[in-house]
Structure formats: C-alpha cells, structure tokens
Amino acid sequence: MQAPELFVIAIGLSMDAFAVSVSAGITTRRSLAKTGIMAATVFGGFQGGTAILGWYAGSVVSSFLAGYGPLIGFLILAGIGIRMIYESRQEGTGVSPIETLPALMIMGIATSIDAFFAGMGIALLGEPVLIPAAIIGVVTAVLSFGGVFAGRRIGNRIGKHAEIAGGVILVAIGLKILFF
C-alpha cells in the first residue's frame, strides 16, 4: 500500500473519532487544550493499537482466505463506510460531553472497531502493519485534537458531515482495492 492510500484510509478511519472530538469541543466544560490532548492520545492510541490487533487476527486467517484478499478488503472497508454513513443519519446519536478519562476510553474503544477490521484487511492483503498503524494513529490523534477546537469554533453541524465523508472515503478505497 502506498503512502497516499494510507493517509486517505487513516483520514477515513479517523472521522468517527473526529466527530466525537468535535462534539467534545462543543460541549466540554474543561480546558479545550486538556480535552484535545486527552482525545488525541486516547483516540490515536486506540486506532493505531486496534489496527495492529486486527492485523494479527487477519494474519491468523489469511492462509485460509488466500486469493480473496481484495474482495474481503473491499467488503470490510465498504461495510465500515456504509455503517458510518448510516449511523451519521440516525437521530439521537449525539455524543455526550467528554468530561472524564473513563468516558473517553469507552468512546475510544467504540470508535476504533473499524480500525480493527481495517487491520484485518491489511493482513489479508499481505501488507506489513506497523507503518499503516502508526499513520492511522497519528492522523487520528491530529484530527481529534483539531476536532476539539473545531467543535468550539464551528458548532454542531460538521460532526455528521465528517462521519459521512469518512464513510464515503472508506467505500471508495474499498472499490479501488477491489478493481485496481
């Protein structure tokens, strides 16, 4: 996988964490810098870490699924992307304020499930994981940190649009893997 693809995948995977961070910026009663650092650390760490865990899980099953890697990669990325788009359209999916580290950790787990499956897809394509996981983690950390400040600045509207954009990006990358 080439660097531009990795960055696009990382951006797509980070959109749910970004959306949560925007929400945190809108609603937090704490220091924006403190909330931004917490969000960046937790979301970036979980996204990168779960991509590695997914890669290991995918490595275990890759010998059974040899030859189907592009199809499975497409299905995983398209499924994640469609789920993100669907969830962004649901009423009542707003995120409560991030006020404590335990609440942030729960959201970190919830937003990193897609990175786990992306890691599986990377393994099924026979690619190494450390550089993609690092890029996913760093991009998520940067966007999460910025999302907290963006939330305070631009308000509630961008949260859903960011998640839709992330879903569309993931489906597009899945199609590229399948057909090219």
C-alpha positions in Angstrom: 0.0 0.0 0.0 1.4 3.4 -0.9 1.6 6.4 1.4 -1.3 8.4 -0.3 -3.6 5.4 0.1 -2.6 5.0 3.8 -3.3 8.7 4.5 -6.7 8.5 2.8 -7.6 5.3 4.8 -6.3 6.9 8.0 -8.4 10.0 7.4 -11.5 7.9 6.7 -11.0 5.8 9.8 -10.4 8.8 12.0 -13.7 10.6 11.0 -15.7 8.9 13.8 -13.1 10.0 16.4 -13.0 13.4 14.8 -16.8 13.7 15.0 -16.7 12.7 18.7 -13.9 15.3 19.2 -16.0 18.0 17.5 -18.8 17.1 19.9 -16.4 17.3 22.8 -15.3 20.7 21.7 -18.9 21.9 21.5 -19.9 20.6 24.9 -16.9 20.4 27.2 -16.7 22.5 30.3 -13.0 21.7 30.7 -10.0 23.4 29.1 -10.0 22.8 25.4 -6.3 22.1 25.4 -6.7 19.4 28.1 -9.7 17.8 26.3 -7.8 18.0 23.0 -4.7 16.3 24.4 -6.8 13.6 26.0 -8.9 13.0 22.9 -5.7 12.9 20.7 -3.9 10.5 23.0 -6.8 8.1 23.5 -8.3 8.1 20.0 -4.9 7.9 18.3 -3.7 5.2 20.6 -6.8 3.1 20.2 -7.0 3.5 16.4 -3.3 2.5 15.9 -3.4 -0.3 18.5 -6.6 -1.9 17.3 -5.3 -1.8 13.7 -2.3 -3.9 14.9 -4.6 -6.3 16.8 -6.8 -6.6 13.7 -3.7 -7.3 11.6 -2.7 -10.1 13.9 -6.2 -11.6 13.8 -6.2 -11.3 10.0 -2.8 -12.9 9.8 -4.2 -16.0 11.5 -6.9 -16.4 9.0 -5.1 -15.2 5.9 -3.8 -18.6 4.9 -7.4 -19.9 4.8 -8.5 -16.9 2.7 -5.6 -16.6 0.2 -6.7 -15.1 -3.1 -9.8 -13.4 -1.6 -7.9 -10.5 0.0 -9.0 -7.8 -2.4 -12.7 -8.9 -2.1 -12.5 -9.2 1.7 -10.7 -5.8 1.9 -13.4 -4.2 -0.2 -16.2 -5.8 1.9 -14.6 -4.7 5.2 -13.9 -1.1 4.1 -17.3 -0.8 2.3 -19.1 -2.3 5.3 -17.4 0.1 7.7 -18.0 3.1 5.4 -21.7 2.2 4.9 -22.1 1.7 8.7 -20.6 5.2 9.3 -22.9 6.8 6.8 -25.9 5.0 8.2 -25.1 5.9 11.8 -24.5 9.5 10.9 -28.1 9.7 9.5 -29.7 8.4 12.7 -31.5 10.6 15.1 -30.3 10.7 18.7 -26.8 9.5 18.0 -25.2 12.6 19.5 -22.3 12.1 21.8 -22.4 13.2 25.4 -19.6 15.5 26.6 -16.2 14.0 27.2 -15.5 15.0 30.8 -13.6 12.1 32.2 -10.8 9.8 31.0 -13.0 6.7 31.6 -15.8 8.1 29.3 -13.1 9.0 26.7 -11.7 5.4 26.9 -15.2 3.9 26.2 -15.6 6.2 23.2 -12.0 5.3 22.1 -13.0 1.6 22.1 -16.2 2.3 20.2 -14.6 4.5 17.6 -11.7 2.1 17.0 -13.6 -1.0 16.0 -13.4 0.0 12.3 -9.6 0.2 12.7 -9.5 -3.4 13.9 -11.2 -4.5 10.7 -9.0 -2.3 8.6 -6.0 -4.0 10.2 -7.5 -7.4 9.3 -7.9 -6.1 5.7 -4.2 -5.0 5.7 -3.2 -8.5 6.8 -5.3 -10.2 4.2 -3.6 -8.1 1.5 -0.3 -9.4 2.8 0.9 -5.9 3.9 3.0 -5.1 7.0 1.1 -3.3 9.7 3.5 -1.1 11.8 3.7 1.9 9.4 0.0 1.8 8.5 -0.9 1.6 12.2 1.4 4.5 13.1 -0.1 6.6 10.3 -3.6 5.7 11.4 -2.8 6.6 15.0 -1.0 9.8 14.2 -3.6 11.1 11.7 -6.4 10.2 14.2 -4.6 12.0 17.0 -4.0 15.1 15.0 -7.6 15.2 13.7 -9.0 14.5 17.2 -7.0 17.3 18.7 -8.1 19.7 16.0 -11.7 18.4 16.2 -12.0 19.6 19.8 -11.0 23.1 18.8 -13.1 23.0 15.6 -16.1 21.9 17.6 -15.9 25.0 19.8 -15.4 27.2 16.7 -17.8 25.9 14.1 -20.5 24.2 16.0 -22.5 21.0 15.8 -23.2 20.7 12.1 -19.9 19.4 10.9 -20.0 16.2 13.1 -22.4 14.3 10.9 -20.9 15.6 7.7 -17.4 14.5 8.8 -18.7 10.9 9.5 -20.4 10.8 6.1 -17.3 11.9 4.4 -15.3 9.3 6.2 -17.7 6.6 5.2 -17.6 7.7 1.5 -13.8 7.7 1.6 -13.7 4.2 3.0 -16.1 2.8 0.4 -14.0 4.5 -2.4 -10.8 2.9 -1.1 -12.5 -0.4 -0.9 -13.6 -0.1 -4.5 -10.0 0.8 -5.5 -8.7 -2.3 -3.8 -11.3 -4.5 -5.5 -10.9 -3.2 -9.0 -7.3 -1.9 -9.3 
